[in-house]
Amino acid sequence: MARYLLDRLLQSLIVLAMMSFVIYWLMGLMPGDPIDLMISADPKLTAQDAIRLRELYGLDRPITERYVNWLTAAIGGDFGFSRLHVKPVLTVLWPALGNTVILLGISFILSVLLALPAGIYAAIRQYTGTDYLINLAAFAGISIPSFWLALLLITLFSVILGVLPASGTETIGGLSSFWDSAKFLILPIATLTIASIGSHTRFVRAAMMETMRQDFIRTARAKGATEARVVWHHALRNALIPVVTILALDFGFLFSGALITETIFAYPGMGKLIFDAIMGNDFNLAMVAFMFATVLTLLGNLVADIAYGWLDPRISYGEGK
């Protein structure tokens, strides 16, 4: 296991280095730079001022040299300042990350907790009325655009009924309390949960149906195992292997934010932060945010690989080679 983890760490560092260059290069190809925004905001700046500022910030140098300078500083722990927020990048990043963890973490857990029993029940009762109903609801969740669902929920619960707030994170001028913060999360969490539960349910159902057709399931039934033991002990652990892969891919998404949902509900999470950083040419902030999402995606894949060995003891990590 130790050698496997070391190999995966080395591979992750290589992927991370490649992704950092690709992201930096793509952002360097974007039209305009922070100096252009400064010129448009201050008409007193002359062309000579722009040239001097580009030399000062190193924007006149080749992109490869600029990348090496950024990487060297990042390795030393200096991620630069955010141009939009006039603060160190990490100071801006942590609050947005915390908001995203709360929002998408709760919706992710709810989606998995609802999708697992629904998918399992649909698989063991396949081609029945209940199965068709669960599939219909899953397809509806997959097909409904998240922005339309968010607007529909706002119209119903905020405009017509007036029971939930439409945007923000807390009541302006109100007393800070758990319920005051929680009620602002209900609509965005419901939007994200409904949007993701359909795909998770379909994956669980397909994996369970495939597993229930295997020979070892028939053998377990022939030995007299109860149906509950066949489903929960024999079938589910094997069916979870492809499902874990999908959940691991969603892990990185949790920390990159949900741009559309966060924008509609004016929620200050990672998705909105990255969007604002790109639109405002805040390269340092966008770069660190993208790299953080990449790191967590690689971590999610590693956790999934380790989970495979727990779900199926036949999977080894090469110690005997």
LOLUMKOL-564993 format. One line per field, with one value per residue: residue number from 0; residue in three letters; x, y, z of N, C-alpha, C in turn. Coordinates in steps of 0.05 Angstrom, whole numbers. Example, Ala and Ser with C-alpha at 12.3 -4.5 7.8 and 13.67 -1.06 7.14 Angstrom:
! residues 2
nr <- c(0|1)
rest <- c(ALA|SER)
n.X <- c(264|257)
n.Y <- c(-114|-45)
n.Z <- c(156|142)
ca.X <- c(246|273)
ca.Y <- c(-90|-21)
ca.Z <- c(156|143)
c.X <- c(264|258)
c.Y <- c(-66|1)
c.Z <- c(156|157)
This chain:
! residues 321
nr <- c(0|1|2|3|4|5|6|7|8|9|10|11|12|13|14|15|16|17|18|19|20|21|22|23|24|25|26|27|28|29|30|31|32|33|34|35|36|37|38|39|40|41|42|43|44|45|46|47|48|49|50|51|52|53|54|55|56|57|58|59|60|61|62|63|64|65|66|67|68|69|70|71|72|73|74|75|76|77|78|79|80|81|82|83|84|85|86|87|88|89|90|91|92|93|94|95|96|97|98|99|100|101|102|103|104|105|106|107|108|109|110|111|112|113|114|115|116|117|118|119|120|121|122|123|124|125|126|127|128|129|130|131|132|133|134|135|136|137|138|139|140|141|142|143|144|145|146|147|148|149|150|151|152|153|154|155|156|157|158|159|160|161|162|163|164|165|166|167|168|169|170|171|172|173|174|175|176|177|178|179|180|181|182|183|184|185|186|187|188|189|190|191|192|193|194|195|196|197|198|199|200|201|202|203|204|205|206|207|208|209|210|211|212|213|214|215|216|217|218|219|220|221|222|223|224|225|226|227|228|229|230|231|232|233|234|235|236|237|238|239|240|241|242|243|244|245|246|247|248|249|250|251|252|253|254|255|256|257|258|259|260|261|262|263|264|265|266|267|268|269|270|271|272|273|274|275|276|277|278|279|280|281|282|283|284|285|286|287|288|289|290|291|292|293|294|295|296|297|298|299|300|301|302|303|304|305|306|307|308|309|310|311|312|313|314|315|316|317|318|319|320)
rest <- c(MET|ALA|ARG|TYR|LEU|LEU|ASP|ARG|LEU|LEU|GLN|SER|LEU|ILE|VAL|LEU|ALA|MET|MET|SER|PHE|VAL|ILE|TYR|TRP|LEU|MET|GLY|LEU|MET|PRO|GLY|ASP|PRO|ILE|ASP|LEU|MET|ILE|SER|ALA|ASP|PRO|LYS|LEU|THR|ALA|GLN|ASP|ALA|ILE|ARG|LEU|ARG|GLU|LEU|TYR|GLY|LEU|ASP|ARG|PRO|ILE|THR|GLU|ARG|TYR|VAL|ASN|TRP|LEU|THR|ALA|ALA|ILE|GLY|GLY|ASP|PHE|GLY|PHE|SER|ARG|LEU|HIS|VAL|LYS|PRO|VAL|LEU|THR|VAL|LEU|TRP|PRO|ALA|LEU|GLY|ASN|THR|VAL|ILE|LEU|LEU|GLY|ILE|SER|PHE|ILE|LEU|SER|VAL|LEU|LEU|ALA|LEU|PRO|ALA|GLY|ILE|TYR|ALA|ALA|ILE|ARG|GLN|TYR|THR|GLY|THR|ASP|TYR|LEU|ILE|ASN|LEU|ALA|ALA|PHE|ALA|GLY|ILE|SER|ILE|PRO|SER|PHE|TRP|LEU|ALA|LEU|LEU|LEU|ILE|THR|LEU|PHE|SER|VAL|ILE|LEU|GLY|VAL|LEU|PRO|ALA|SER|GLY|THR|GLU|THR|ILE|GLY|GLY|LEU|SER|SER|PHE|TRP|ASP|SER|ALA|LYS|PHE|LEU|ILE|LEU|PRO|ILE|ALA|THR|LEU|THR|ILE|ALA|SER|ILE|GLY|SER|HIS|THR|ARG|PHE|VAL|ARG|ALA|ALA|MET|MET|GLU|THR|MET|ARG|GLN|ASP|PHE|ILE|ARG|THR|ALA|ARG|ALA|LYS|GLY|ALA|THR|GLU|ALA|ARG|VAL|VAL|TRP|HIS|HIS|ALA|LEU|ARG|ASN|ALA|LEU|ILE|PRO|VAL|VAL|THR|ILE|LEU|ALA|LEU|ASP|PHE|GLY|PHE|LEU|PHE|SER|GLY|ALA|LEU|ILE|THR|GLU|THR|ILE|PHE|ALA|TYR|PRO|GLY|MET|GLY|LYS|LEU|ILE|PHE|ASP|ALA|ILE|MET|GLY|ASN|ASP|PHE|ASN|LEU|ALA|MET|VAL|ALA|PHE|MET|PHE|ALA|THR|VAL|LEU|THR|LEU|LEU|GLY|ASN|LEU|VAL|ALA|ASP|ILE|ALA|TYR|GLY|TRP|LEU|ASP|PRO|ARG|ILE|SER|TYR|GLY|GLU|GLY|LYS)
n.X <- c(16|39|77|44|14|55|70|22|21|66|48|4|29|55|12|-12|27|28|-26|-25|8|-22|-70|-50|-29|-75|-104|-69|-77|-124|-162|-138|-113|-98|-77|-101|-153|-143|-129|-177|-208|-184|-177|-134|-87|-32|-4|49|49|21|58|100|75|64|116|131|97|112|84|100|135|154|104|121|164|137|104|141|161|115|104|150|144|96|109|140|102|78|24|7|-30|-100|-128|-179|-201|-162|-131|-92|-90|-105|-133|-179|-198|-211|-260|-299|-291|-308|-363|-379|-368|-406|-455|-453|-435|-475|-518|-496|-490|-545|-565|-538|-556|-610|-611|-586|-621|-666|-647|-630|-678|-708|-678|-684|-737|-747|-777|-828|-886|-868|-813|-815|-837|-796|-755|-778|-780|-725|-706|-732|-707|-656|-665|-686|-665|-618|-618|-670|-700|-682|-702|-757|-766|-754|-794|-840|-832|-810|-832|-889|-908|-875|-843|-790|-724|-698|-646|-576|-541|-552|-597|-601|-581|-607|-613|-561|-568|-578|-623|-633|-589|-594|-643|-631|-603|-637|-666|-624|-597|-638|-645|-595|-594|-639|-624|-580|-594|-622|-585|-550|-585|-597|-547|-537|-580|-570|-520|-534|-571|-538|-503|-538|-548|-505|-465|-449|-490|-533|-512|-509|-563|-578|-553|-585|-587|-618|-662|-653|-600|-573|-580|-560|-512|-482|-493|-494|-443|-410|-436|-427|-377|-371|-404|-378|-336|-362|-380|-331|-312|-348|-331|-289|-319|-350|-318|-305|-349|-417|-432|-478|-522|-502|-497|-549|-574|-544|-501|-442|-398|-348|-355|-379|-338|-294|-314|-321|-268|-244|-272|-257|-203|-170|-119|-86|-121|-158|-124|-104|-152|-171|-128|-134|-183|-167|-130|-163|-197|-161|-149|-199|-203|-161|-180|-225|-199|-175|-221|-241|-211|-231|-284|-282|-246|-214|-186|-122|-62|-14|29|53|84)
n.Y <- c(-24|25|34|39|85|122|121|140|191|214|212|246|295|304|309|353|393|395|412|461|491|489|515|566|582|583|623|664|672|698|755|821|849|860|912|936|941|977|1022|1033|1047|1092|1149|1183|1156|1145|1119|1110|1104|1055|1020|1023|1002|950|930|934|896|852|835|842|804|738|686|637|649|682|644|609|644|652|600|588|626|607|555|571|589|637|663|708|770|787|822|844|843|865|838|785|725|675|694|713|667|627|640|636|583|557|570|543|490|481|489|456|409|392|386|346|302|294|281|232|200|197|177|126|87|92|78|25|1|7|-26|-78|-84|-83|-60|-55|-18|18|21|45|94|115|119|156|202|207|217|265|299|299|323|375|441|472|527|542|512|535|587|575|555|600|635|608|598|645|690|681|650|671|652|638|665|696|704|713|707|719|756|824|869|839|794|748|680|608|590|635|635|584|584|612|576|536|537|540|491|454|461|442|390|366|370|335|286|253|232|204|166|136|115|82|46|21|-3|-38|-72|-97|-124|-159|-197|-231|-291|-304|-284|-316|-362|-349|-345|-398|-423|-412|-361|-303|-256|-203|-206|-222|-177|-132|-148|-180|-161|-104|-83|-97|-71|-19|-4|19|62|91|111|150|184|201|233|274|297|334|373|392|429|466|494|515|548|571|564|589|641|656|654|692|674|673|634|586|579|627|661|645|656|713|727|711|743|793|793|776|744|717|700|669|629|602|584|548|511|491|465|425|396|374|343|304|283|261|220|187|171|143|100|74|60|21|-26|-36|-46|-91|-144|-173|-138|-115|-78|-85|-104|-153|-154)
n.Z <- c(0|16|-24|-68|-55|-55|-109|-132|-110|-135|-188|-184|-172|-220|-255|-232|-240|-296|-306|-280|-314|-362|-347|-333|-382|-414|-389|-399|-453|-456|-478|-465|-402|-332|-333|-377|-357|-316|-345|-373|-330|-309|-341|-342|-346|-387|-450|-441|-386|-383|-408|-372|-326|-343|-348|-294|-269|-296|-341|-393|-406|-435|-435|-414|-381|-344|-321|-296|-258|-228|-209|-179|-138|-116|-98|-56|-22|-32|-60|-83|-93|-94|-146|-151|-99|-68|-30|1|-37|-12|32|10|-13|26|56|14|-2|45|45|-1|12|52|23|-25|-3|34|-3|-35|0|14|-36|-47|-4|-15|-67|-65|-36|-70|-121|-111|-95|-143|-176|-155|-160|-214|-276|-256|-233|-194|-206|-257|-242|-208|-246|-281|-248|-240|-292|-301|-263|-285|-333|-325|-329|-287|-276|-291|-255|-207|-212|-214|-162|-132|-150|-131|-74|-53|-79|-88|-42|-3|39|43|34|-26|-42|-22|42|94|137|127|175|213|270|280|272|277|247|216|182|160|131|85|57|40|-10|-51|-38|-46|-101|-122|-102|-126|-179|-182|-161|-196|-235|-201|-180|-226|-239|-194|-198|-249|-238|-197|-222|-260|-227|-199|-236|-237|-229|-176|-145|-157|-135|-81|-69|-79|-37|4|26|53|19|33|54|7|-25|6|28|-10|-64|-62|-45|-88|-129|-116|-133|-188|-178|-138|-167|-199|-158|-138|-180|-176|-130|-137|-162|-121|-95|-133|-141|-157|-209|-237|-201|-155|-174|-187|-137|-112|-80|-43|-64|-87|-143|-162|-146|-177|-228|-225|-218|-266|-303|-285|-296|-255|-245|-208|-167|-195|-215|-169|-148|-188|-186|-135|-139|-175|-144|-105|-136|-155|-105|-92|-130|-113|-62|-80|-106|-63|-35|-69|-57|-6|-16|-50|-35|-70|-102|-108|-90|-112|-79|-81|-126)
ca.X <- c(0|56|89|22|8|78|67|0|29|83|31|-12|46|60|-13|-16|46|18|-50|-18|18|-44|-88|-36|-26|-101|-111|-52|-88|-148|-157|-135|-99|-105|-69|-122|-175|-135|-130|-205|-219|-171|-170|-109|-64|-23|8|75|43|14|82|115|61|68|143|131|84|123|66|113|153|141|87|136|179|118|95|162|162|91|108|171|133|75|123|149|79|68|5|1|-53|-123|-131|-206|-207|-139|-124|-79|-108|-116|-152|-204|-207|-221|-289|-315|-290|-325|-390|-384|-368|-432|-476|-452|-431|-501|-533|-484|-498|-573|-569|-529|-574|-636|-607|-579|-645|-684|-635|-631|-706|-715|-664|-695|-765|-745|-799|-853|-896|-850|-789|-821|-841|-770|-741|-790|-770|-696|-703|-742|-686|-633|-672|-693|-642|-615|-626|-699|-709|-677|-722|-783|-767|-755|-821|-859|-828|-802|-850|-917|-913|-861|-834|-761|-710|-691|-617|-560|-533|-563|-615|-586|-590|-621|-597|-549|-577|-576|-645|-630|-570|-603|-664|-620|-591|-657|-672|-601|-592|-659|-639|-572|-601|-657|-609|-561|-604|-630|-562|-540|-604|-594|-522|-541|-599|-556|-499|-547|-583|-517|-492|-558|-548|-480|-467|-447|-516|-549|-500|-517|-591|-580|-544|-606|-584|-643|-660|-640|-571|-563|-580|-544|-485|-468|-496|-490|-415|-399|-448|-418|-351|-374|-417|-357|-321|-378|-380|-304|-311|-364|-317|-276|-340|-360|-302|-303|-373|-438|-433|-505|-538|-491|-502|-578|-581|-525|-487|-413|-383|-325|-363|-381|-312|-278|-326|-315|-239|-238|-283|-242|-174|-156|-106|-76|-143|-169|-105|-104|-178|-170|-109|-145|-203|-152|-119|-185|-206|-141|-153|-223|-196|-145|-198|-241|-183|-172|-247|-244|-200|-248|-309|-276|-219|-199|-170|-97|-48|12|50|66|99)
ca.Y <- c(0|48|40|48|113|138|123|158|218|224|217|270|318|308|319|380|411|399|427|489|505|492|536|592|588|590|650|684|676|714|782|841|842|879|939|947|949|1002|1044|1039|1059|1118|1161|1199|1139|1147|1095|1106|1092|1027|1005|1021|983|922|923|931|871|830|826|845|781|714|672|615|662|690|619|600|662|646|573|591|639|590|534|584|596|664|660|734|786|789|850|853|846|878|822|761|706|656|707|715|640|610|643|625|554|548|572|522|464|479|487|432|386|383|376|321|281|289|267|204|186|192|161|98|69|94|62|-3|-9|5|-49|-104|-84|-72|-63|-53|9|34|25|65|120|125|127|181|223|211|231|293|313|302|340|402|459|481|555|543|501|555|609|565|553|628|645|594|600|672|711|674|643|690|638|634|686|689|705|722|688|726|779|849|883|821|779|724|655|585|589|657|626|560|588|621|553|516|537|530|463|439|462|425|362|356|369|314|260|236|218|185|143|120|99|61|26|6|-20|-60|-91|-112|-142|-179|-219|-246|-319|-307|-277|-340|-381|-341|-352|-427|-432|-406|-334|-288|-236|-179|-210|-222|-149|-113|-158|-190|-145|-75|-76|-99|-50|8|2|40|86|106|126|174|202|213|254|296|308|359|393|404|451|486|510|512|576|581|565|609|667|662|659|711|660|677|610|584|582|656|673|639|671|741|730|710|767|816|789|771|719|702|688|647|608|587|570|525|491|478|446|403|380|359|322|282|270|245|196|170|160|123|76|60|48|-3|-48|-42|-58|-116|-153|-185|-117|-111|-54|-92|-109|-178|-153)
ca.Z <- c(0|17|-51|-85|-48|-64|-138|-138|-103|-156|-212|-178|-174|-248|-267|-221|-254|-324|-305|-273|-338|-381|-337|-335|-410|-424|-379|-413|-480|-454|-487|-444|-377|-311|-340|-394|-340|-302|-365|-378|-305|-304|-367|-340|-352|-415|-462|-428|-360|-387|-414|-347|-308|-352|-340|-265|-261|-311|-362|-419|-410|-447|-416|-400|-359|-323|-307|-278|-235|-211|-197|-159|-115|-105|-83|-31|-6|-40|-82|-94|-84|-111|-156|-146|-71|-55|-7|-7|-50|6|50|-5|-21|47|61|-9|0|67|37|-21|26|65|4|-42|14|43|-26|-44|20|11|-62|-44|15|-28|-92|-59|-32|-93|-142|-103|-96|-171|-188|-146|-169|-241|-295|-242|-233|-177|-221|-278|-228|-200|-270|-291|-231|-245|-318|-297|-249|-303|-356|-317|-326|-259|-274|-292|-229|-186|-216|-207|-133|-122|-155|-114|-45|-45|-90|-84|-14|15|64|42|20|-53|-47|0|62|120|137|132|199|231|289|269|286|260|229|197|161|147|112|60|43|33|-38|-67|-33|-60|-130|-129|-96|-147|-204|-182|-151|-218|-246|-181|-179|-250|-237|-174|-210|-270|-226|-182|-241|-272|-206|-192|-257|-235|-219|-147|-133|-158|-116|-54|-65|-78|-11|24|37|50|-2|45|55|-20|-36|21|34|-33|-88|-59|-44|-115|-146|-108|-145|-209|-166|-124|-188|-205|-135|-136|-200|-165|-107|-145|-168|-96|-86|-154|-139|-177|-219|-243|-177|-137|-185|-185|-109|-101|-59|-47|-63|-105|-170|-168|-142|-201|-251|-222|-221|-295|-317|-276|-301|-229|-252|-185|-153|-212|-217|-144|-145|-206|-177|-111|-149|-187|-123|-92|-155|-153|-79|-93|-145|-95|-42|-93|-111|-38|-29|-85|-42|17|-26|-62|-26|-92|-113|-93|-98|-124|-60|-87|-151)
c.X <- c(17|68|68|16|30|76|45|6|47|67|14|4|51|35|-18|2|37|-7|-44|-8|-5|-63|-75|-34|-53|-110|-93|-61|-113|-143|-156|-120|-107|-98|-90|-146|-168|-136|-159|-218|-208|-162|-144|-84|-57|-11|34|70|36|39|98|102|65|96|145|120|93|105|77|131|139|126|101|151|161|108|116|164|139|95|128|160|112|87|132|127|67|50|-5|-23|-76|-127|-158|-212|-185|-132|-107|-99|-121|-136|-179|-216|-221|-251|-307|-315|-307|-354|-397|-385|-395|-454|-475|-447|-458|-518|-522|-492|-527|-579|-561|-548|-601|-633|-601|-604|-663|-673|-635|-659|-715|-702|-677|-725|-767|-770|-826|-862|-878|-824|-793|-825|-814|-754|-752|-780|-741|-691|-712|-720|-662|-640|-678|-668|-641|-624|-656|-711|-705|-697|-750|-786|-769|-783|-841|-856|-821|-822|-879|-923|-898|-850|-804|-748|-700|-661|-603|-553|-543|-580|-599|-598|-604|-602|-586|-557|-575|-598|-643|-610|-580|-625|-655|-608|-612|-661|-648|-594|-613|-654|-617|-579|-619|-643|-590|-572|-613|-608|-551|-559|-601|-568|-525|-559|-585|-535|-511|-559|-561|-506|-512|-559|-523|-484|-466|-473|-534|-539|-509|-546|-594|-571|-563|-604|-611|-639|-647|-610|-559|-560|-559|-516|-469|-469|-487|-460|-402|-411|-438|-392|-354|-387|-397|-341|-336|-377|-353|-301|-327|-351|-303|-296|-350|-344|-296|-328|-393|-444|-461|-522|-528|-497|-531|-585|-562|-510|-457|-396|-360|-332|-365|-355|-294|-288|-318|-285|-231|-248|-268|-212|-158|-142|-97|-98|-155|-150|-105|-130|-179|-152|-120|-166|-190|-141|-140|-197|-187|-143|-177|-218|-179|-162|-216|-225|-179|-198|-252|-235|-217|-274|-305|-248|-202|-180|-146|-83|-19|34|66|83|128)
c.Y <- c(25|55|50|77|131|142|142|187|230|230|242|295|325|320|348|400|416|416|457|504|509|514|563|600|596|618|671|690|693|743|802|830|863|908|952|956|975|1026|1053|1053|1086|1130|1177|1183|1141|1120|1089|1094|1062|1010|1002|1002|954|912|918|904|847|820|829|822|757|699|650|627|671|666|609|617|657|620|574|604|622|567|545|593|624|661|687|747|785|818|861|860|860|864|798|740|687|668|709|687|625|615|632|595|543|549|550|495|460|473|461|407|375|372|349|298|274|273|238|188|180|174|132|80|69|76|32|-15|-12|-19|-75|-106|-74|-80|-65|-23|28|40|46|93|132|134|153|205|229|226|260|310|318|323|369|419|471|510|558|533|522|578|600|564|581|639|634|602|628|693|705|669|661|677|635|657|677|689|714|700|694|752|804|863|865|808|754|700|632|585|612|649|603|565|599|598|534|515|529|501|446|438|442|396|351|352|345|286|241|219|197|161|125|103|76|38|8|-13|-43|-81|-108|-133|-165|-202|-237|-274|-321|-299|-302|-361|-375|-349|-383|-438|-425|-378|-319|-266|-210|-182|-210|-193|-132|-122|-166|-170|-116|-68|-78|-77|-23|16|23|65|103|122|152|194|216|236|278|310|334|381|406|429|471|503|505|541|586|584|587|638|675|669|679|699|663|652|609|588|611|670|669|655|701|746|729|735|792|814|787|744|703|687|665|624|590|572|546|503|477|458|421|384|363|338|299|268|252|219|177|156|138|97|60|47|23|-28|-56|-55|-86|-125|-166|-164|-113|-87|-60|-97|-134|-177|-149)
c.Z <- c(0|-10|-70|-80|-57|-95|-146|-131|-124|-181|-208|-181|-203|-262|-257|-235|-282|-324|-298|-298|-358|-373|-340|-364|-422|-414|-392|-441|-480|-464|-463|-420|-357|-318|-359|-378|-324|-320|-370|-354|-299|-330|-366|-346|-381|-424|-448|-400|-362|-392|-388|-327|-316|-346|-310|-257|-278|-334|-390|-425|-423|-426|-401|-377|-337|-307|-288|-254|-216|-196|-175|-134|-101|-88|-56|-14|-12|-64|-93|-82|-104|-119|-150|-117|-55|-29|-16|-17|-30|25|36|-10|1|53|39|-8|22|59|17|-8|39|45|-11|-26|24|20|-36|-26|17|-15|-60|-26|3|-53|-86|-55|-56|-116|-136|-105|-125|-184|-180|-153|-198|-258|-281|-243|-217|-192|-243|-265|-219|-224|-282|-274|-236|-271|-317|-284|-267|-324|-349|-315|-298|-256|-274|-266|-207|-188|-208|-176|-121|-126|-136|-84|-36|-54|-82|-54|5|40|65|27|-7|-58|-22|19|90|118|144|156|219|250|276|286|266|239|208|175|146|126|85|43|32|3|-55|-62|-47|-90|-137|-124|-118|-173|-205|-174|-173|-229|-227|-179|-203|-249|-217|-185|-231|-258|-211|-201|-254|-252|-199|-212|-255|-223|-189|-132|-134|-139|-88|-49|-63|-51|11|37|33|29|8|46|27|-30|-21|26|9|-57|-84|-60|-72|-133|-140|-122|-168|-198|-152|-143|-195|-182|-131|-156|-190|-142|-114|-151|-143|-89|-109|-156|-161|-187|-222|-218|-158|-147|-182|-156|-96|-77|-63|-44|-84|-134|-178|-165|-167|-225|-249|-226|-251|-309|-309|-281|-275|-232|-228|-171|-169|-214|-192|-140|-163|-196|-152|-119|-161|-166|-110|-110|-155|-126|-79|-109|-128|-74|-55|-98|-85|-30|-45|-69|-18|7|-37|-54|-48|-105|-96|-104|-105|-105|-68|-112|-145)
